[in-house]
Amino acid sequence: MEHWPDKERCRWQEAVYYYELGKFVQAKEKFRGILARMPSDGMAMYYVASCSFHLAQVDEAERLAREAVLHGADKEMSYALLGAICIEQKAYVEAEEWLLAALSENPNNAGLLAQYAYLMLQTGYEEKAKRLMAEAQRLGHDDETVLHYLYFFQRAYEQTDEQEETIRTCLTAGGNQADKLVKLGLLALDRHSYSAARHYFSRAYQLDPMNEALVQVLERLDQLIHPFSWPERLILRTGGAAVWWGLLMLLLLVLVKLQCHAFIGGTVLLSLLVCGYIWLIPFLYKWMCKKDRRG
């Protein structure tokens, strides 16, 4: 890069700037421009692949990442990206191979160790996962990638207070602010604070308006916080549908055992009414939205 013309160097810096801000649509466009002028630039291929991955274009990301390796991209970065892609595709064996290859390039990469720890957690090797995450934290306690995977580690174990502390640490660091707001939104969801979750996801969307996943989340939250959805909110706050169905089956078994036929009929009828109401909520919500738009 030191031998590049000033104009080309500026283009590269601009592309990296967008990438580091988490504006992956703009970054991808800039890196594609660089790649059009230098088709064999492995690092430009890597960044286009990484942008595609963040934009949920996984197949394109995999193809470009493999090409990037062949064109001399940084092995450690490319192998780590391929590992992340394979995790997304649930190809866990290949994901481990890529991550181990990346770690062979740099065994002290704290972010890679955290990523590998999360893979082990997903595949059921909890003790190994905990050891790897502890080592990752020792090597880079304030590393943004370590904090990213630590947050999801803590979320898997429902460590709400620890999640909040991790997010606070994240917020003091630079990097992708939209991602941090999404984490705050997820934490609010875990606490069933749906209005607060919508606030955080809305702020994340303002920073990343091309993110279709955020649009879907906001639409779902708009429905969930609507007055019509109070039965669904109640069910979610009290353990979810699985808990309710389990309690209902237990209640029916007890009523059958006690031969309380009148109560059995009432319980079944109430259950059908609640289920029917929840099934109708999306249609009622859409009808209300249309009515409001018409004034």
VENZIDA-V939910 format. One line per field, one symbol per residue. phi: phi as a letter, one per 30 degrees, with the letter a starting at -180 (. if undefined). burial: b if it has 16 or more other ideal C-beta (glycine too) atoms within 10 Angstrom, else e. A space follows every 50 residues. Layout:
phi: ???
burial: ???
This chain:
phi: .dcddeddddddddddeddddicddddddddddddddbdcdddddedddd ddddcicddddddddddeddcidededddddddddddddicdddeddddd dddddadcddddddddddddddcjcddddddddddddddadcdddddedd edddddchcdddeddddededdcdjddddddddddddddecicddddded dddddddbdcdddddddddddeddddedcddddddddcjjdddddddddd ddddddddhcddddddddddddddddddddeeddddddddddddi
burial: eeeeeeeeeebbebbeebbebbbbebbbebbeebbeeeeebbbbbbbbbb bbbbbebeeebbebbebbbebebebbbbbbbbbbbbbeeeeeeebbebbe bbbeebeebbbbbbbbbbbbbebeeeeebeebbebbbebbeebbbbbbbb bbbbbeeeeeeebbebbebbeeeebbbbbbbbbbbbbbbeeeebeebbbb bbbbbebbeebeebeebbeebebbebebbeebeebeeeeeeeebeeeeee eeeebeeeeeeeebeeeeeeeeebeeeeeebeeebeeeeeeeeee
